[in-house]
Amino acid sequence: MVKACAEHQLAMVPQGGNTGLVGGGVPRMGRREVVVSLSRMNRVLDVDGANSTITVEAGCTLAAVQAAAHDVDRLFPLSLASEGTCQIGGNLACNAGGVQVLRYGNMRELTLGIEAVLPDGRVWNGLRGLRKDNTGYDLKQLFIGSEGTLGIITAAVLKLLPMPRSRAVAWVALASPVAAIALLGLMRARAAERLSAFEVIGEAAFDLVVQHMPGVFSPLAERAPWYALIELGDSDPAGGVKVLLEDILGSHLRSV
Ligand SMILES: Cc1cc2nc3c(=O)[nH]c(=O)nc-3n(C[C@H](O)[C@H](O)[C@H](O)COP(=O)(O)OP(=O)(O)OC[C@H]3O[C@@H](n4cnc5c(N)ncnc54)[C@H](O)[C@@H]3O)c2cc1C
Protein backbone atom coordinates (compact mmCIF):
# COMPACT_ATOMS: atom_id res chain seq x y z
CA MET A 1 0.00 0.00 0.00
CA VAL A 2 2.78 2.39 0.89
CA LYS A 3 4.56 1.54 -2.38
CA ALA A 4 1.39 2.36 -4.36
CA CYS A 5 0.92 5.67 -2.52
CA ALA A 6 4.58 6.59 -3.13
CA GLU A 7 4.20 5.80 -6.84
CA HIS A 8 1.18 8.10 -7.07
CA GLN A 9 2.76 10.82 -4.88
CA LEU A 10 -0.05 10.52 -2.34
CA ALA A 11 0.54 11.63 1.23
CA MET A 12 -0.32 9.12 3.97
CA VAL A 13 -1.55 9.76 7.50
CA PRO A 14 -1.02 6.79 9.81
CA GLN A 15 -3.81 6.60 12.35
CA GLY A 16 -4.02 4.57 15.56
CA GLY A 17 -6.82 5.14 18.05
CA ASN A 18 -7.08 8.79 16.95
CA THR A 19 -6.88 9.95 20.58
CA GLY A 20 -3.83 12.18 20.03
CA LEU A 21 -4.48 15.71 21.22
CA VAL A 22 -2.65 17.60 18.46
CA GLY A 23 -4.45 16.27 15.38
CA GLY A 24 -1.42 14.39 13.99
CA GLY A 25 -3.58 11.42 12.95
CA VAL A 26 -6.15 13.57 11.13
CA PRO A 27 -5.84 14.36 7.38
CA ARG A 28 -5.90 18.00 6.35
CA MET A 29 -8.97 19.49 4.66
CA GLY A 30 -8.76 19.75 0.89
CA ARG A 31 -5.55 17.66 0.54
CA ARG A 32 -5.21 14.30 -1.14
CA GLU A 33 -4.17 12.30 1.90
CA VAL A 34 -4.74 8.59 2.54
CA VAL A 35 -5.57 7.65 6.14
CA VAL A 36 -3.82 4.39 7.02
CA SER A 37 -5.61 2.74 9.94
CA LEU A 38 -3.60 0.16 11.88
CA SER A 39 -6.66 -1.14 13.76
CA ARG A 40 -6.71 -4.56 12.10
CA MET A 41 -3.02 -5.21 12.85
CA ASN A 42 -3.84 -5.99 16.47
CA ARG A 43 -2.19 -9.32 17.30
CA VAL A 44 0.03 -10.04 20.28
CA LEU A 45 2.84 -11.90 18.48
CA ASP A 46 4.87 -13.16 21.43
CA VAL A 47 5.11 -12.90 25.20
CA ASP A 48 8.55 -13.84 26.50
CA GLY A 49 8.38 -14.28 30.27
CA ALA A 50 12.07 -15.18 30.55
CA ASN A 51 13.20 -12.01 28.76
CA SER A 52 10.27 -9.96 30.16
CA THR A 53 9.23 -8.69 26.72
CA ILE A 54 6.09 -8.61 24.64
CA THR A 55 6.03 -8.35 20.85
CA VAL A 56 2.88 -6.79 19.42
CA GLU A 57 1.48 -5.43 16.19
CA ALA A 58 1.14 -1.66 16.18
CA GLY A 59 -2.66 -1.70 16.13
CA CYS A 60 -2.95 -3.41 19.54
CA THR A 61 -4.70 -1.14 22.00
CA LEU A 62 -2.65 -0.18 25.02
CA ALA A 63 -5.24 -1.87 27.26
CA ALA A 64 -4.85 -5.16 25.32
CA VAL A 65 -1.07 -5.04 25.84
CA GLN A 66 -1.52 -4.33 29.56
CA ALA A 67 -3.93 -7.31 29.78
CA ALA A 68 -1.54 -9.66 27.93
CA ALA A 69 1.25 -8.64 30.32
CA HIS A 70 -1.04 -9.16 33.30
CA ASP A 71 -1.80 -12.70 32.09
CA VAL A 72 1.86 -13.62 32.62
CA ASP A 73 2.06 -11.74 35.92
CA ARG A 74 3.99 -8.82 34.47
CA LEU A 75 3.34 -5.11 34.16
CA PHE A 76 3.38 -3.03 31.00
CA PRO A 77 3.56 0.28 32.85
CA LEU A 78 2.39 2.84 30.29
CA SER A 79 -0.99 4.00 31.56
CA LEU A 80 -3.12 6.87 30.30
CA ALA A 81 -6.80 7.75 30.32
CA SER A 82 -7.17 6.86 26.62
CA GLU A 83 -5.67 3.36 27.07
CA GLY A 84 -8.84 1.51 25.95
CA THR A 85 -8.68 3.18 22.51
CA CYS A 86 -5.12 4.38 21.81
CA GLN A 87 -2.76 1.97 20.06
CA ILE A 88 0.88 1.03 20.55
CA GLY A 89 1.79 2.57 17.16
CA GLY A 90 0.23 5.86 18.26
CA ASN A 91 1.86 5.64 21.70
CA LEU A 92 5.23 5.16 19.99
CA ALA A 93 4.69 7.89 17.40
CA CYS A 94 3.79 10.35 20.22
CA ASN A 95 6.42 9.02 22.67
CA ALA A 96 3.57 8.83 25.19
CA GLY A 97 4.35 9.15 28.89
CA GLY A 98 1.28 8.61 31.06
CA VAL A 99 0.78 8.73 34.80
CA GLN A 100 3.74 6.52 35.82
CA VAL A 101 6.35 8.24 33.67
CA LEU A 102 8.41 9.29 36.71
CA ARG A 103 9.19 5.68 37.51
CA TYR A 104 9.10 3.87 34.20
CA GLY A 105 9.82 6.55 31.59
CA ASN A 106 8.20 7.34 28.23
CA MET A 107 7.75 4.91 25.33
CA ARG A 108 11.41 5.59 24.45
CA GLU A 109 12.46 3.85 27.65
CA LEU A 110 9.90 1.06 27.32
CA THR A 111 10.78 -0.07 23.78
CA LEU A 112 13.49 -2.51 22.70
CA GLY A 113 12.67 -2.93 19.01
CA ILE A 114 10.48 -1.66 16.19
CA GLU A 115 9.38 -2.74 12.72
CA ALA A 116 8.36 0.03 10.33
CA VAL A 117 7.41 0.55 6.70
CA LEU A 118 9.58 3.25 5.13
CA PRO A 119 8.11 5.91 2.77
CA ASP A 120 9.14 3.92 -0.34
CA GLY A 121 7.47 0.72 0.91
CA ARG A 122 10.56 -1.11 2.20
CA VAL A 123 10.14 -2.82 5.57
CA TRP A 124 12.76 -1.94 8.18
CA ASN A 125 13.00 -4.82 10.62
CA GLY A 126 14.38 -3.72 13.97
CA LEU A 127 12.29 -6.13 16.04
CA ARG A 128 14.97 -6.98 18.61
CA GLY A 129 14.51 -7.81 22.27
CA LEU A 130 18.15 -7.51 23.27
CA ARG A 131 18.66 -5.22 26.26
CA LYS A 132 22.39 -4.60 25.95
CA ASP A 133 22.22 -3.78 22.27
CA ASN A 134 25.20 -1.57 21.47
CA THR A 135 25.36 -2.27 17.74
CA GLY A 136 25.48 0.86 15.62
CA TYR A 137 22.84 3.56 15.46
CA ASP A 138 19.69 3.22 17.54
CA LEU A 139 17.35 3.80 14.60
CA LYS A 140 14.17 2.88 16.47
CA GLN A 141 14.52 6.10 18.45
CA LEU A 142 14.03 8.09 15.22
CA PHE A 143 10.57 6.56 14.78
CA ILE A 144 9.61 7.08 18.43
CA GLY A 145 8.17 10.57 18.73
CA SER A 146 8.14 11.11 14.94
CA GLU A 147 4.31 11.42 14.75
CA GLY A 148 4.29 9.17 11.68
CA THR A 149 6.51 11.46 9.59
CA LEU A 150 9.30 8.91 8.93
CA GLY A 151 7.32 5.74 8.32
CA ILE A 152 4.51 3.54 9.54
CA ILE A 153 5.32 1.54 12.66
CA THR A 154 3.88 -1.96 12.24
CA ALA A 155 5.18 -3.85 15.31
CA ALA A 156 7.26 -3.39 18.45
CA VAL A 157 9.09 -5.32 21.16
CA LEU A 158 8.22 -3.77 24.53
CA LYS A 159 9.68 -4.23 28.00
CA LEU A 160 7.65 -5.88 30.75
CA LEU A 161 8.28 -5.25 34.45
CA PRO A 162 7.51 -6.94 37.75
CA MET A 163 3.99 -6.33 39.06
CA PRO A 164 3.72 -3.99 42.01
CA ARG A 165 2.45 -6.03 45.01
CA SER A 166 1.88 -3.17 47.43
CA ARG A 167 0.68 0.36 46.79
CA ALA A 168 -0.06 3.49 48.80
CA VAL A 169 -1.81 6.60 47.51
CA ALA A 170 -2.09 10.10 49.00
CA TRP A 171 -4.07 13.19 47.97
CA VAL A 172 -2.24 16.26 49.25
CA ALA A 173 -3.36 19.91 49.38
CA LEU A 174 -0.66 22.37 48.34
CA ALA A 175 -0.24 26.15 48.37
CA SER A 176 1.59 26.52 45.04
CA PRO A 177 3.47 24.72 42.23
CA VAL A 178 6.69 25.66 44.05
CA ALA A 179 5.44 23.74 47.10
CA ALA A 180 4.61 20.80 44.80
CA ILE A 181 8.18 20.76 43.45
CA ALA A 182 9.59 20.84 47.00
CA LEU A 183 7.40 17.87 47.97
CA LEU A 184 8.34 16.00 44.78
CA GLY A 185 12.02 16.50 45.67
CA LEU A 186 11.47 15.04 49.12
CA MET A 187 9.46 12.11 47.72
CA ARG A 188 12.20 11.32 45.22
CA ALA A 189 14.92 11.53 47.84
CA ARG A 190 13.11 9.29 50.36
CA ALA A 191 11.06 6.91 48.20
CA ALA A 192 13.43 6.74 45.16
CA GLU A 193 12.25 4.14 42.62
CA ARG A 194 9.13 3.40 44.71
CA LEU A 195 7.62 6.75 43.67
CA SER A 196 5.39 5.70 40.76
CA ALA A 197 3.17 8.76 40.27
CA PHE A 198 3.10 12.42 41.23
CA GLU A 199 0.36 14.29 39.38
CA VAL A 200 -0.27 17.97 40.17
CA ILE A 201 -3.78 19.34 39.63
CA GLY A 202 -4.95 22.96 39.87
CA GLU A 203 -8.11 23.91 41.76
CA ALA A 204 -10.02 24.97 38.60
CA ALA A 205 -9.39 21.62 36.86
CA PHE A 206 -10.26 19.67 39.99
CA ASP A 207 -13.52 21.66 40.45
CA LEU A 208 -14.55 20.75 36.90
CA VAL A 209 -14.01 17.05 37.65
CA VAL A 210 -16.06 17.26 40.87
CA GLN A 211 -18.85 19.16 39.08
CA HIS A 212 -19.14 16.94 36.04
CA MET A 213 -18.09 13.42 37.06
CA PRO A 214 -20.87 11.60 38.92
CA GLY A 215 -19.78 10.18 42.28
CA VAL A 216 -16.57 12.22 42.50
CA PHE A 217 -16.11 14.39 45.59
CA SER A 218 -13.25 16.20 47.28
CA PRO A 219 -11.77 14.01 50.01
CA LEU A 220 -10.58 17.08 51.94
CA ALA A 221 -12.79 19.32 54.06
CA GLU A 222 -10.95 22.47 53.00
CA ARG A 223 -10.18 23.80 49.53
CA ALA A 224 -6.65 24.40 48.27
CA PRO A 225 -5.26 26.13 45.14
CA TRP A 226 -3.28 23.02 44.15
CA TYR A 227 -3.36 19.30 44.83
CA ALA A 228 -1.00 16.38 44.24
CA LEU A 229 -1.98 12.76 43.71
CA ILE A 230 0.97 10.67 44.84
CA GLU A 231 1.50 6.93 44.49
CA LEU A 232 4.22 4.68 45.88
CA GLY A 233 4.52 1.06 44.75
CA ASP A 234 6.74 -1.91 45.55
CA SER A 235 7.08 -5.37 44.02
CA ASP A 236 7.42 -6.75 47.57
CA PRO A 237 3.97 -7.28 49.21
CA ALA A 238 5.55 -6.34 52.56
CA GLY A 239 7.30 -3.34 51.02
CA GLY A 240 6.07 -0.95 53.70
CA VAL A 241 5.06 1.76 51.23
CA LYS A 242 2.10 2.95 53.32
CA VAL A 243 4.28 3.54 56.40
CA LEU A 244 6.95 5.18 54.23
CA LEU A 245 4.42 7.51 52.55
CA GLU A 246 2.94 8.56 55.90
CA ASP A 247 6.40 9.10 57.31
CA ILE A 248 7.51 11.31 54.38
CA LEU A 249 4.29 13.37 54.49
CA GLY A 250 4.58 13.69 58.29
CA SER A 251 8.16 14.98 58.10
CA HIS A 252 7.13 17.36 55.29
CA LEU A 253 4.27 18.76 57.41
CA ARG A 254 6.64 19.36 60.31
CA SER A 255 9.04 21.23 58.00
CA VAL A 256 6.50 23.72 56.51
C1 LIG B 1 -8.10 11.23 27.74
C2 LIG B 1 -6.70 11.28 27.19
C3 LIG B 1 -5.63 11.19 28.08
C4 LIG B 1 -4.32 11.23 27.60
N1 LIG B 1 -3.31 11.15 28.52
C5 LIG B 1 -2.04 11.17 28.10
C6 LIG B 1 -0.96 11.05 29.04
O1 LIG B 1 -1.16 10.93 30.25
N2 LIG B 1 0.29 11.05 28.54
C7 LIG B 1 0.57 11.17 27.21
O2 LIG B 1 1.74 11.16 26.80
N3 LIG B 1 -0.43 11.31 26.31
C8 LIG B 1 -1.72 11.32 26.71
N4 LIG B 1 -2.73 11.44 25.80
C9 LIG B 1 -2.38 11.60 24.40
C10 LIG B 1 -1.77 10.29 23.94
O3 LIG B 1 -0.51 10.51 23.39
C11 LIG B 1 -2.58 9.54 22.96
O4 LIG B 1 -3.80 9.16 23.57
C12 LIG B 1 -1.92 8.26 22.42
O5 LIG B 1 -0.56 8.05 22.71
C13 LIG B 1 -2.03 8.34 20.94
O6 LIG B 1 -2.27 7.07 20.45
P1 LIG B 1 -3.30 6.84 19.28
O7 LIG B 1 -3.22 5.41 18.89
O8 LIG B 1 -4.66 7.36 19.62
O9 LIG B 1 -2.65 7.74 18.13
P2 LIG B 1 -3.35 8.67 17.03
O10 LIG B 1 -4.07 9.81 17.67
O11 LIG B 1 -4.12 7.83 16.09
O12 LIG B 1 -2.07 9.23 16.29
C14 LIG B 1 -1.15 10.05 16.97
C15 LIG B 1 0.06 10.32 16.06
O13 LIG B 1 0.76 9.10 15.85
C16 LIG B 1 0.81 8.79 14.46
N5 LIG B 1 0.66 7.33 14.36
C17 LIG B 1 -0.36 6.58 14.83
N6 LIG B 1 -0.13 5.28 14.60
C18 LIG B 1 1.06 5.21 13.96
C19 LIG B 1 1.85 4.14 13.44
N7 LIG B 1 1.45 2.87 13.53
N8 LIG B 1 3.03 4.44 12.84
C20 LIG B 1 3.45 5.72 12.74
N9 LIG B 1 2.75 6.78 13.20
C21 LIG B 1 1.58 6.53 13.81
C22 LIG B 1 -0.32 9.59 13.83
O14 LIG B 1 -0.06 9.88 12.47
C23 LIG B 1 -0.31 10.83 14.69
O15 LIG B 1 0.70 11.71 14.26
C24 LIG B 1 -4.06 11.39 26.22
C25 LIG B 1 -5.14 11.48 25.34
C26 LIG B 1 -6.45 11.44 25.80
C27 LIG B 1 -7.59 11.52 24.83
The ligand as an SDF file (V2000), in Angstrom:
LIG
                    3D

 53 58  0  0  0  0  0  0  0  0999 V2000
   -8.1040   11.2300   27.7360 C   0  0  0  0  0  0  0  0  0  0  0  0
   -6.6970   11.2790   27.1920 C   0  0  0  0  0  0  0  0  0  0  0  0
   -5.6290   11.1900   28.0750 C   0  0  0  0  0  0  0  0  0  0  0  0
   -4.3220   11.2310   27.6030 C   0  0  0  0  0  0  0  0  0  0  0  0
   -3.3100   11.1450   28.5190 N   0  0  0  0  0  0  0  0  0  0  0  0
   -2.0420   11.1740   28.0950 C   0  0  0  0  0  0  0  0  0  0  0  0
   -0.9610   11.0450   29.0420 C   0  0  0  0  0  0  0  0  0  0  0  0
   -1.1640   10.9270   30.2480 O   0  0  0  0  0  0  0  0  0  0  0  0
    0.2950   11.0550   28.5390 N   0  0  0  0  0  0  0  0  0  0  0  0
    0.5690   11.1730   27.2090 C   0  0  0  0  0  0  0  0  0  0  0  0
    1.7420   11.1610   26.8020 O   0  0  0  0  0  0  0  0  0  0  0  0
   -0.4330   11.3110   26.3100 N   0  0  0  0  0  0  0  0  0  0  0  0
   -1.7170   11.3160   26.7080 C   0  0  0  0  0  0  0  0  0  0  0  0
   -2.7310   11.4400   25.7970 N   0  0  0  0  0  0  0  0  0  0  0  0
   -2.3790   11.6030   24.4000 C   0  0  0  0  0  0  0  0  0  0  0  0
   -1.7730   10.2870   23.9390 C   0  0  0  0  0  0  0  0  0  0  0  0
   -0.5090   10.5070   23.3860 O   0  0  0  0  0  0  0  0  0  0  0  0
   -2.5800    9.5410   22.9590 C   0  0  0  0  0  0  0  0  0  0  0  0
   -3.8010    9.1600   23.5730 O   0  0  0  0  0  0  0  0  0  0  0  0
   -1.9220    8.2580   22.4190 C   0  0  0  0  0  0  0  0  0  0  0  0
   -0.5610    8.0520   22.7110 O   0  0  0  0  0  0  0  0  0  0  0  0
   -2.0330    8.3390   20.9390 C   0  0  0  0  0  0  0  0  0  0  0  0
   -2.2690    7.0690   20.4470 O   0  0  0  0  0  0  0  0  0  0  0  0
   -3.3030    6.8360   19.2780 P   0  0  0  0  0  0  0  0  0  0  0  0
   -3.2220    5.4090   18.8890 O   0  0  0  0  0  0  0  0  0  0  0  0
   -4.6640    7.3560   19.6220 O   0  0  0  0  0  0  0  0  0  0  0  0
   -2.6500    7.7410   18.1330 O   0  0  0  0  0  0  0  0  0  0  0  0
   -3.3480    8.6730   17.0270 P   0  0  0  0  0  0  0  0  0  0  0  0
   -4.0650    9.8100   17.6650 O   0  0  0  0  0  0  0  0  0  0  0  0
   -4.1200    7.8310   16.0930 O   0  0  0  0  0  0  0  0  0  0  0  0
   -2.0670    9.2280   16.2880 O   0  0  0  0  0  0  0  0  0  0  0  0
   -1.1510   10.0470   16.9670 C   0  0  0  0  0  0  0  0  0  0  0  0
    0.0620   10.3150   16.0610 C   0  0  0  0  0  0  0  0  0  0  0  0
    0.7610    9.0950   15.8520 O   0  0  0  0  0  0  0  0  0  0  0  0
    0.8120    8.7930   14.4650 C   0  0  0  0  0  0  0  0  0  0  0  0
    0.6600    7.3290   14.3580 N   0  0  0  0  0  0  0  0  0  0  0  0
   -0.3620    6.5760   14.8280 C   0  0  0  0  0  0  0  0  0  0  0  0
   -0.1270    5.2840   14.6000 N   0  0  0  0  0  0  0  0  0  0  0  0
    1.0640    5.2060   13.9580 C   0  0  0  0  0  0  0  0  0  0  0  0
    1.8530    4.1440   13.4360 C   0  0  0  0  0  0  0  0  0  0  0  0
    1.4500    2.8660   13.5250 N   0  0  0  0  0  0  0  0  0  0  0  0
    3.0340    4.4450   12.8350 N   0  0  0  0  0  0  0  0  0  0  0  0
    3.4510    5.7220   12.7410 C   0  0  0  0  0  0  0  0  0  0  0  0
    2.7510    6.7760   13.2010 N   0  0  0  0  0  0  0  0  0  0  0  0
    1.5800    6.5260   13.8060 C   0  0  0  0  0  0  0  0  0  0  0  0
   -0.3160    9.5870   13.8340 C   0  0  0  0  0  0  0  0  0  0  0  0
   -0.0610    9.8770   12.4650 O   0  0  0  0  0  0  0  0  0  0  0  0
   -0.3130   10.8320   14.6850 C   0  0  0  0  0  0  0  0  0  0  0  0
    0.7000   11.7110   14.2600 O   0  0  0  0  0  0  0  0  0  0  0  0
   -4.0590   11.3930   26.2210 C   0  0  0  0  0  0  0  0  0  0  0  0
   -5.1410   11.4830   25.3400 C   0  0  0  0  0  0  0  0  0  0  0  0
   -6.4540   11.4360   25.8050 C   0  0  0  0  0  0  0  0  0  0  0  0
   -7.5920   11.5210   24.8310 C   0  0  0  0  0  0  0  0  0  0  0  0
  1  2  1  0
  2  3  1  0
  2 52  2  0
  3  4  2  0
  4  5  1  0
  4 50  1  0
  5  6  2  0
  6  7  1  0
  6 13  1  0
  7  8  2  0
  7  9  1  0
  9 10  1  0
 10 11  2  0
 10 12  1  0
 12 13  2  0
 13 14  1  0
 14 15  1  0
 14 50  1  0
 15 16  1  0
 16 17  1  0
 16 18  1  0
 18 19  1  0
 18 20  1  0
 20 21  1  0
 20 22  1  0
 22 23  1  0
 23 24  1  0
 24 25  2  0
 24 26  1  0
 24 27  1  0
 27 28  1  0
 28 29  2  0
 28 30  1  0
 28 31  1  0
 31 32  1  0
 32 33  1  0
 33 34  1  0
 33 48  1  0
 34 35  1  0
 35 36  1  0
 35 46  1  0
 36 37  1  0
 36 45  1  0
 37 38  2  0
 38 39  1  0
 39 40  1  0
 39 45  2  0
 40 41  1  0
 40 42  2  0
 42 43  1  0
 43 44  2  0
 44 45  1  0
 46 47  1  0
 46 48  1  0
 48 49  1  0
 50 51  2  0
 51 52  1  0
 52 53  1  0
M  END
$$$$
